[in-house]
Amino acid sequence: MSSNLSSTTPGCTDRLDYYADGYRHQRLYVALLILLALFLRLYRLSSQSIWVDEMLTLFWSGFSAPFIPADVFTNLHSPLHSLVMFLWTRLAGESEFALRFPSVVFSVLSLFAIYRLILRLSGPRTAAVALAVMALSPFHVWYAQEARNYSMLLFFSALSFESFLNLLSEPDRKSFGKYVLFTFAAFLSNMSAVFVVAVQDVFFLISRRKLSFRSLVFAHVILAFLLLPWLGEMLHRVEFLRLARTAPYVGTEFLRGQTTFTPFAVPYTFFVFSLGYSFGPSLAELHESARLASFAHYGPVLIPAAIAFSLAVLLGIISLRNRTKLLSLLLVWIALPLVVVSFFAIKNFKPFNPRYLMVSYPAFVLLLAEGLRLGGARAVGPGASEPEGTVRRRGMVSFLGTAMRLALCALVLGTMLLSLWNYYRVPRYGKDDFRAASRTLEAEFAPGDMVFTEGTYEPLLYYLRHGHSGQGGAPITFLPLYPEMVGNDARVRDYVLEKAREANRVWLVTSRLWNLDPERKVPALFQQMFLAEREFHFQGVDVVLYSKR
């Protein structure tokens, strides 16, 4: 390795082995935090129901149909994760714990990978604080306990970035091979890895490096060649021309109205990076009401938390003001994905969601950790002296700065722990409870009954996957009311009455109606057509049993 890290990595020391020495001195601390993180990610791992996003993973992993290897090349979500899940579930089964365990593994691995990356970029103190933040992060825990690909994406993105820094300083075959391998794996974890490569390219332009432009282009050519099957599928299936349109196609409307984007999505993203989805308003509350007045009662907890995290990030930016290359890298790392994802949402190409900015999370954590870490006293040059009054004033400023950062750390830590408690223990922050809904159907469903669904219902297929049935062994099947039907009352009424003609009783299962049927027209229609006998309300899922009038 080169002995000059500062030539490739901004803001570090002049020795490449500096970050390795930093890790050796922190090994016990790192090990303890990794064990704590593992405990927090395994704790109550199967307590929450499988929900709709996790069903996407199951479908691509051979849950509802035999797994065909060729399908890997048509999977634009996460082909590598789907392959891992297919192999893992054949070994460990399909319980909630088994399905989520790979995410726990990649989550813990990503902690260490991001820690090493931050150690390389900003030194051992910042890396130590960053590791503690990530270990306790409700955002990180959320995706560690979800059978999705985002923990894998974080892991391989961090490896890609560290291998890229190594390639800049030591462009040999080993470094080149690692960079291509890890970046390819990041792409196969989630295609948003393109943001990582774009940020790396920007950093290449502003940094001193030994890597030639020709070598970087060659790496990109190899990656493009490896990704050809998925790039071809993407061009075939994704209508990128929609991004250039200012009006819908003739005879159609925009997919989700004029736009689903709101400016509040930007600060909300950083709020989620800080405290996850279990602090303040729940996801269901946010979906059902976009008015700020609806959440005024959360002000006493939201405002102090927002101030604390904002101040910490601001202090991080100020701390890096003299390390312009590192600061520029972090700001581009955050801003570039944010701008692109926001543009997609404005054009209704893809809804805005903080998880689509997952690759920016390490940059946010570095800024936060830089703002929270306690710095040493500023050194005075050899042979230099200062007036006694200046020394006292400097000492007072240092004491006040340390006290402020300690208070800031306490507030940040306290709100993170409260958010974790909410996540583990407060039901309204939990995922939609299809497990309880399926148990109700198994207990109450009788021969001759018919079940209609509106909105999400796919997790019910998971819980009834082994042929579970209702009373008397009656098989439970579902008749979805698809989006193209909802909104046409006459069409829904005719369809339901025709299908339910021979049924003894009718069930309606509804979930996540805020986008499909915010006015709940379909439940109102069922009230007109049938007589409600019993209602069952679970977190995010409503089940109603009707008899015929």
C-alpha positions in Angstrom: 0.0 0.0 0.0 1.0 3.6 -0.5 2.2 5.4 2.5 0.3 8.6 1.6 -3.4 8.2 2.4 -4.1 11.9 2.2 -3.5 11.8 -1.6 -6.6 9.7 -2.0 -8.7 10.1 1.0 -9.5 13.6 2.3 -9.0 14.6 5.9 -7.0 11.5 7.1 -3.4 11.2 8.2 -0.4 10.8 5.9 -0.1 7.1 6.7 -2.3 4.4 5.1 -1.9 2.1 8.1 -3.2 4.8 10.5 -6.8 3.5 10.2 -5.6 0.0 10.8 -3.8 1.1 14.0 -7.0 2.9 15.0 -8.9 -0.4 14.7 -6.3 -2.4 16.7 -6.7 0.1 19.6 -10.5 -0.1 19.4 -10.9 -3.9 18.9 -12.5 -4.6 22.3 -14.8 -1.5 21.9 -15.8 -2.6 18.4 -16.4 -6.2 19.5 -18.7 -5.1 22.3 -20.7 -2.8 20.1 -21.0 -5.5 17.4 -22.4 -7.9 20.1 -24.8 -5.2 21.3 -25.9 -4.6 17.7 -26.4 -8.3 17.1 -28.5 -8.6 20.3 -30.7 -5.6 19.3 -31.3 -7.1 15.8 -32.1 -10.6 17.1 -34.3 -9.3 19.9 -38.0 -10.0 19.0 -37.0 -10.7 15.4 -40.1 -12.7 14.7 -42.5 -10.7 16.9 -44.0 -8.7 14.0 -46.0 -10.0 11.1 -44.6 -10.5 7.7 -45.8 -7.5 5.6 -46.2 -6.6 2.0 -42.7 -5.5 1.2 -41.3 -8.8 2.6 -43.7 -10.7 0.3 -41.8 -9.2 -2.7 -38.7 -11.0 -1.4 -40.6 -14.2 -1.0 -42.2 -14.1 -4.4 -38.7 -13.6 -6.1 -37.3 -16.4 -3.9 -39.6 -19.2 -5.1 -42.3 -18.9 -2.5 -45.4 -19.0 -4.8 -43.8 -20.8 -7.7 -40.7 -23.0 -8.4 -37.5 -20.9 -8.4 -36.1 -20.8 -11.9 -32.5 -19.7 -12.1 -33.2 -17.7 -15.3 -35.5 -15.5 -13.3 -32.5 -14.0 -11.6 -31.8 -12.1 -14.8 -35.3 -10.6 -14.9 -35.2 -9.6 -11.2 -34.6 -5.8 -11.1 -35.2 -5.6 -7.4 -32.4 -7.6 -5.9 -31.3 -10.7 -7.8 -28.4 -11.5 -5.4 -30.6 -11.2 -2.3 -33.3 -13.4 -3.9 -30.7 -16.1 -4.7 -29.4 -16.0 -1.2 -32.9 -16.2 0.2 -33.8 -19.1 -2.0 -30.7 -21.1 -0.8 -31.1 -20.1 2.8 -34.8 -21.0 3.1 -34.1 -24.4 1.6 -31.8 -24.9 4.6 -33.5 -23.0 7.4 -37.2 -23.0 6.4 -39.7 -20.1 5.9 -40.5 -19.0 9.5 -40.4 -15.2 10.2 -37.1 -15.7 12.1 -35.5 -17.7 9.3 -36.6 -15.2 6.6 -35.2 -12.2 8.5 -32.0 -13.8 9.8 -30.0 -13.0 6.6 -30.9 -9.3 7.0 -29.5 -9.5 10.6 -26.3 -11.0 9.3 -25.8 -8.4 6.6 -26.8 -5.6 8.9 -24.1 -6.5 11.4 -21.6 -7.0 8.6 -22.5 -3.5 7.3 -21.8 -2.0 10.7 -18.3 -3.2 10.6 -17.9 -2.3 6.9 -19.1 1.3 7.4 -17.0 1.6 10.5 -13.9 0.7 8.5 -14.9 3.1 5.8 -15.4 6.0 8.3 -12.2 5.0 10.0 -10.5 5.4 6.7 -12.2 8.7 5.8 -12.2 10.5 9.2 -10.2 8.7 11.8 -10.7 6.5 14.8 -12.7 8.9 17.1 -15.3 9.6 14.5 -15.5 6.0 13.5 -16.0 4.9 17.1 -18.9 7.3 17.6 -20.4 6.3 14.2 -20.3 2.6 15.2 -22.2 3.4 18.4 -24.8 5.5 16.5 -25.3 2.7 14.0 -25.5 0.0 16.6 -28.4 1.8 18.3 -29.9 3.3 15.2 -33.7 2.5 15.0 -33.4 3.0 11.2 -30.6 0.4 10.9 -32.5 -2.0 13.2 -35.7 -1.6 11.2 -34.1 -2.9 8.0 -32.1 -5.5 9.9 -35.4 -7.0 11.0 -37.0 -7.0 7.6 -36.6 -9.7 4.9 -35.5 -7.2 2.3 -32.3 -6.3 0.5 -31.3 -3.0 2.1 -28.9 -4.4 4.7 -27.1 -6.3 2.0 -27.0 -3.1 -0.1 -25.4 -1.1 2.8 -22.8 -3.9 3.3 -21.7 -4.1 -0.3 -21.9 -0.4 -0.9 -19.5 0.2 2.0 -17.1 -2.5 0.7 -17.3 -0.9 -2.8 -16.4 2.5 -1.5 -13.5 1.2 0.6 -12.2 -0.8 -2.3 -12.5 2.3 -4.5 -10.3 4.3 -2.1 -7.8 1.5 -2.1 -7.9 1.5 -5.9 -7.2 5.2 -6.1 -4.1 4.8 -4.0 -2.9 1.4 -5.2 -4.3 0.6 -8.7 -3.1 -3.0 -8.9 -5.0 -6.0 -10.1 -6.0 -7.1 -6.6 -7.6 -3.7 -5.8 -9.2 -3.5 -9.2 -10.7 -7.0 -8.9 -12.1 -6.2 -5.4 -13.6 -3.0 -6.6 -15.4 -4.6 -9.5 -16.5 -7.6 -7.4 -18.0 -5.5 -4.5 -19.6 -2.9 -6.8 -21.2 -5.7 -8.9 -22.5 -7.3 -5.7 -23.9 -3.9 -4.6 -25.7 -3.5 -7.9 -27.2 -7.0 -7.6 -28.3 -6.1 -4.1 -30.2 -3.0 -5.3 -29.9 -1.0 -8.5 -29.6 2.2 -6.4 -25.9 1.3 -6.1 -25.7 3.4 -9.3 -25.6 6.4 -6.9 -22.6 5.0 -5.1 -20.7 4.8 -8.4 -21.8 8.3 -9.4 -20.4 9.7 -6.1 -17.2 7.7 -6.6 -16.8 9.3 -10.0 -17.3 12.8 -8.6 -14.7 12.1 -5.9 -12.3 10.7 -8.6 -12.5 14.1 -10.3 -11.7 16.2 -7.2 -9.0 14.0 -5.5 -5.4 13.3 -6.1 -4.9 9.7 -7.2 -2.7 7.2 -8.8 -5.5 5.6 -10.7 -5.8 6.7 -14.3 -9.0 7.8 -16.0 -8.6 5.0 -18.5 -8.5 2.4 -15.7 -11.7 3.8 -14.1 -13.5 3.8 -17.5 -12.3 0.2 -18.0 -13.8 -0.8 -14.6 -17.1 0.8 -15.6 -17.0 -1.1 -18.9 -16.5 -4.4 -17.1 -19.4 -3.5 -14.7 -21.7 -2.6 -17.6 -20.8 -5.9 -19.3 -21.6 -7.9 -16.2 -24.9 -6.0 -15.7 -26.0 -6.4 -19.4 -28.8 -8.9 -18.7 -30.4 -6.6 -16.1 -29.7 -3.4 -18.1 -31.5 -5.0 -21.1 -34.4 -6.0 -18.9 -34.6 -2.5 -17.4 -34.7 -0.8 -20.8 -37.4 -3.2 -21.8 -39.6 -2.8 -18.7 -39.0 0.7 -17.4 -40.5 3.6 -19.3 -37.7 6.2 -18.8 -39.4 8.4 -21.4 -42.0 9.3 -18.8 -39.3 11.4 -17.1 -39.3 13.7 -20.1 -43.1 14.1 -20.3 -45.0 17.0 -18.9 -48.4 15.6 -19.7 -49.8 12.0 -19.5 -50.2 9.8 -22.5 -53.3 10.3 -24.6 -56.3 8.7 -23.0 -54.5 8.2 -19.7 -53.8 10.0 -16.5 -50.6 10.3 -14.5 -50.1 7.2 -12.5 -50.5 8.8 -9.1 -52.1 12.2 -9.9 -50.0 15.2 -10.6 -47.2 14.3 -8.2 -46.7 12.3 -5.0 -43.8 14.5 -3.9 -43.9 16.9 -1.0 -41.0 19.2 0.1 -41.4 17.7 3.6 -40.0 14.5 2.2 -36.5 15.9 2.4 -36.3 16.7 6.1 -38.4 13.6 6.8 -35.6 11.5 5.2 -33.0 12.9 7.6 -35.5 12.4 10.5 -35.8 8.7 9.5 -32.1 8.3 9.2 -31.9 9.7 12.7 -34.7 8.0 14.5 -36.3 5.5 12.2 -40.1 5.1 11.8 -41.0 4.7 15.4 -40.7 8.2 16.8 -43.5 10.8 16.6 -46.2 10.0 14.1 -46.4 6.4 12.9 -46.3 5.5 9.2 -50.0 4.9 9.1 -50.7 8.4 10.5 -48.4 9.9 8.0 -50.1 8.1 5.1 -53.6 9.0 6.3 -53.0 12.7 6.9 -50.4 15.0 5.3 -51.5 18.0 7.4 -48.9 19.3 9.9 -51.7 20.3 12.2 -52.6 16.6 12.6 -49.2 16.0 14.3 -49.1 19.1 16.5 -49.4 17.0 19.7 -46.1 15.3 18.8 -44.3 18.7 19.0 -43.0 18.3 22.6 -40.9 15.3 21.5 -40.3 16.0 17.8 -38.9 19.6 18.2 -36.1 18.8 20.8 -35.1 15.7 18.8 -35.0 17.6 15.5 -33.0 20.3 17.1 -30.5 17.8 18.6 -29.8 15.9 15.4 -29.8 19.0 13.3 -27.3 20.7 15.6 -25.1 17.6 15.6 -25.0 17.4 11.8 -24.3 21.2 11.7 -21.4 20.8 14.1 -20.2 18.0 12.0 -20.2 20.2 8.9 -18.4 23.0 10.8 -15.8 20.5 12.1 -15.0 19.5 8.6 -14.9 23.0 7.1 -11.1 22.8 6.7 -11.2 19.4 5.2 -12.9 20.5 2.0 -12.5 17.4 0.0 -14.1 15.1 2.6 -16.9 17.6 3.2 -17.5 17.9 -0.5 -17.6 14.1 -0.8 -20.2 13.8 2.0 -22.4 16.5 0.7 -22.4 15.1 -2.9 -23.0 11.6 -1.4 -26.1 12.9 0.3 -27.3 15.4 -2.3 -27.0 13.5 -5.5 -29.3 10.6 -4.6 -31.7 13.0 -2.9 -32.0 15.1 -6.0 -32.5 12.2 -8.4 -35.0 10.4 -6.1 -36.9 13.6 -5.6 -37.0 14.2 -9.4 -38.4 10.7 -9.9 -41.1 11.4 -7.4 -42.0 14.8 -8.9 -42.4 13.2 -12.2 -44.4 10.3 -10.7 -41.8 7.9 -12.0 -41.3 6.4 -8.6 -42.8 7.4 -5.2 -40.4 9.0 -2.7 -39.3 6.8 0.1 -36.3 7.3 2.5 -35.1 3.7 1.9 -34.4 4.6 -1.7 -31.6 6.9 -0.3 -30.1 4.1 1.7 -26.7 4.5 0.0 -26.5 8.0 1.6 -26.8 6.7 5.1 -23.0 6.2 5.8 -22.4 9.8 4.8 -25.1 11.1 7.1 -23.8 8.9 10.0 -20.3 10.3 9.4 -21.5 13.9 9.7 -23.6 13.1 12.7 -20.6 11.3 14.4 -18.3 14.1 13.6 -20.6 16.5 15.3 -21.0 14.3 18.4 -17.4 13.3 19.0 -15.4 15.0 21.7 -12.3 16.6 20.3 -9.0 17.1 22.1 -7.5 20.4 22.9 -6.0 22.4 20.1 -2.3 22.0 20.1 0.1 25.0 20.2 3.2 24.9 18.0 6.6 23.9 19.5 8.2 26.7 21.5 5.0 28.8 21.3 3.4 30.3 24.4 0.1 32.1 25.0 -0.9 34.8 27.5 -2.5 33.4 30.7 -5.8 35.1 29.9 -5.9 33.5 26.5 -5.2 30.1 28.0 -8.1 30.6 30.6 -10.5 31.7 27.9 -9.5 28.8 25.6 -10.0 26.4 28.6 -13.4 27.9 29.3 -14.5 27.6 25.7 -13.2 24.1 25.5 -15.1 23.2 28.7 -18.3 24.7 27.5 -17.9 23.0 24.1 -17.4 19.6 25.8 -20.4 20.1 28.1 -22.6 21.1 25.2 -21.5 18.0 23.2 -22.1 15.8 26.1 -25.6 17.1 26.5 -26.1 16.8 22.8 -24.9 13.1 23.0 -27.3 12.4 25.9 -30.2 13.9 24.0 -29.4 12.0 20.8 -28.9 8.8 22.7 -32.1 9.2 24.7 -34.3 9.8 21.7 -32.7 6.8 19.9 -33.4 4.5 22.8 -37.0 5.8 23.1 -37.5 5.2 19.4 -36.1 1.6 19.8 -38.5 1.1 22.7 -41.4 2.3 20.6 -40.3 -0.1 17.8 -40.2 -3.1 20.0 -43.1 -2.4 22.3 -45.6 0.1 20.9 -48.1 -1.7 18.5 -49.0 1.4 16.4 -45.4 1.6 15.2 -45.4 -2.0 14.1 -46.0 -3.6 10.7 -49.4 -4.5 9.4 -50.6 -7.5 11.5 -51.6 -10.0 8.9 -50.6 -12.8 11.2 -53.5 -12.0 13.6 -55.9 -11.5 10.7 -55.0 -14.9 9.3 -55.6 -16.6 12.7 -59.0 -14.9 12.8 -59.9 -16.2 9.4 -58.7 -19.7 10.3 -60.9 -19.7 13.4 -64.0 -18.1 12.0 -64.1 -19.0 8.3 -66.9 -21.5 7.6 -67.8 -23.7 4.5 -69.7 -21.5 2.0 -67.9 -18.3 3.1 -66.2 -16.0 0.6 -63.3 -13.6 1.2 -62.9 -10.3 -0.7 -59.8 -8.2 -0.3 -59.0 -4.6 -0.9 -55.5 -3.2 -0.8 -52.7 -5.4 0.4 -53.6 -9.1 1.2 -50.5 -11.0 0.0 -49.1 -11.7 3.5 -52.2 -13.8 4.2 -50.9 -16.2 1.5 -47.8 -16.6 3.5 -49.6 -17.5 6.7 -52.0 -19.8 4.9 -49.3 -21.3 2.8 -49.5 -24.8 4.2 -53.1 -25.3 3.3 -54.5 -23.8 6.5 -58.3 -23.7 6.4 -61.3 -22.6 8.3 -64.0 -24.5 10.2 -64.7 -27.9 8.9 -61.5 -27.9 6.7 -63.0 -25.3 4.3 -60.2 -23.9 2.1 -59.7 -20.2 2.3 -59.3 -18.4 -1.0 -59.2 -14.7 -1.8 -60.9 -12.5 -4.4 -58.9 -9.3 -4.7 -60.7 -6.1 -5.7 -58.0 -4.7 -8.0 -57.1 -1.0 -8.3 -58.7 -0.7 -11.8 -62.0 -1.7 -10.2 -61.9 0.5 -7.2 -63.5 3.9 -7.9 -66.2 2.4 -10.1 -68.9 1.7 -7.6 -71.2 0.0 -10.2 -68.4 -2.3 -11.3 -67.4 -3.3 -7.8 -71.1 -3.9 -6.8 -71.8 -6.1 -9.9 -68.6 -8.1 -9.4 -69.1 -8.7 -5.7 -72.8 -9.6 -6.0 -72.0 -12.0 -8.9 -69.2 -13.8 -7.1 -71.1 -13.9 -3.7 -74.3 -15.2 -5.3 -73.8 -18.7 -3.8 -71.9 -17.7 -0.7 -73.4 -18.1 2.8 -71.4 -15.3 4.3 -69.0 -12.6 2.9 -65.7 -11.4 4.4 -63.9 -8.2 3.5 -60.2 -7.8 4.4 -58.8 -4.3 3.9 -55.3 -2.9 4.4 -53.3 0.2 3.3 -56.1 2.0 1.7 -54.7 5.5 1.9 -53.6 5.5 -1.8 -56.1 3.0 -3.3 -59.3 4.0 -1.5 -58.7 6.9 0.9 -62.4 7.6 1.2 -63.1 3.9 2.0 -65.8 3.7 -0.7 -65.6 -0.1 -1.0 -66.2 -0.7 2.7 -69.2 1.7 2.5 -70.5 -0.3 -0.5 -70.2 -3.6 1.4 -72.2 -2.0 4.3 -75.0 -1.2 1.7 -75.0 -4.6 0.1 -74.6 -6.8 3.2 -75.2 -6.8 7.0 -72.1 -6.5 9.2 -72.0 -9.3 11.8 -68.5 -9.0 13.3 -65.6 -6.7 13.0 -61.9 -7.4 13.8 -59.4 -4.6 13.8 -55.7 -5.3 13.9 -52.6 -3.1 13.4 -53.0 -1.9 9.8 -55.6 -4.6 8.8 -59.4 -4.7 9.2 -61.5 -7.8 8.8 -65.3 -7.6 8.6 -67.7 -10.5 8.4 -71.0 -9.9 6.6 -74.2 -11.8 6.2 -76.6 -11.4 3.3 -79.5 -9.1 3.8 
